[in-house]
Amino acid sequence: MFRFEHSTYLYALAVLPILAAFFSTAWYYRKRAINRFGNPKLMTRIMPEMSRYKHAVKFMLITLALTFLIVGWANPQWGIKKETVPRKGIDLFIALDISQSMLAEDISPSRLIRARRFAQNLVTQLRGENIGVIIFACNAYLQVPLTTDYAFVNMFLGSANPDMANAQGTTISEAIDLAERSFKEENKNHKALVIITDGEDHDGTAKARAAEAQENGLMVFTVGVGKAEGSFMPINAGGRSDYKRDNQGNPIRTSLNEAMLMDIAEAGKGNYFNLSAGTDRVVDVLKKQIDAIEKREFEARVFNEYESYFQYFIGLGLLFLIIEFMVAFRKNRYLANKDIFKV
């Protein structure tokens, strides 16, 4: 398994196109300056030692050196030892509401951002379980099947947004249906669903659906995001900030529906939590309740050792820098009468 230990350092590669643009601009103005000074053929006689290509060669060497140094800085690693480790745990789906109402800012910085942070913290605390991700608005979508790759789960949760849904609205029962279909058939009693939402539901069948799912062994927890007094839904309208409005042009207020979320949790034999109580506190209490669910034994293949290869990339980067330093701007006497770029 390949990975970068410090993948964020790879953002430094973005400087390379900037350097390329700077070099192209400098090269263009350099040629203009020489042409203004005199006829190109005459300038060749005046400056016989001037190389026509070594500026480009030196720039390519520097670019290669920076590329290898940055990649080495990020420390590429390869998993060299794989083990099959038996573990006990449950299958857990996190269903995240990405409807537009989650953009409301009645809790700072917004409902959706707080929900995403909470979900990521929960994943971190529940290492050892099989975790998957469902997003839902008008429809539900399985985005991450059950897995122990927690870094991938958290990466997806951090990028979830309303643009991922092809239709808006909120149908919580769709998320419960999809979760039930996504669990393994043989798993009857070792599974749970955590629904993170503001409780707006345009279907009204979520409570009944949670009760049916619970009869099949699924425990349903709900986490409410927002405040009872609610807030307007910010949108981008023609490049300017505005609020979502009804047919009469009035801003639409969205409120946390705690009563319905409590009913869903009760029907699913789980519990309801309000995120306003504090992310860490809710994570701790929810973790304890999930830990109390009967575990089942399963095998997970994991890479438990990585070999670093940064030294090879750093070495190549330094080598290209040394070569660039040794390449002079003047012509090489062996290539004086040759144009290596001429086809």
Secondary structure, DSSP 8 states (H G I E B T S, - for coil): -EEETTGGGGGGGGHHHHHHHHHHHHHHHHHHHHHHHS-HHHHHHH-TTB-SSHHHHHHHHHHHHHHHHHHHHT-EEEEEEEEEEEEEE-EEEEEEE-SGGGG--SSSS-HHHHHHHHHHHHHHHTTTSEEEEEEESSSEEEEEEEES-HHHHHHHHTT--GGG-SS-S--HHHHHHHHHHHS-TT-SSSEEEEEEE----SS--HHHHHHHHHHTTEEEEEEE-S-TT-EE-EEEETTEEEE-B-TTS-B-EE---HHHHHHHHHHTT--EEEGGG-HHHHHHHHHHHHHTS--EEEEEEEEEEEEE-HHHHHHHHHHHHHHHHHS-SB--TTSTT--TT--
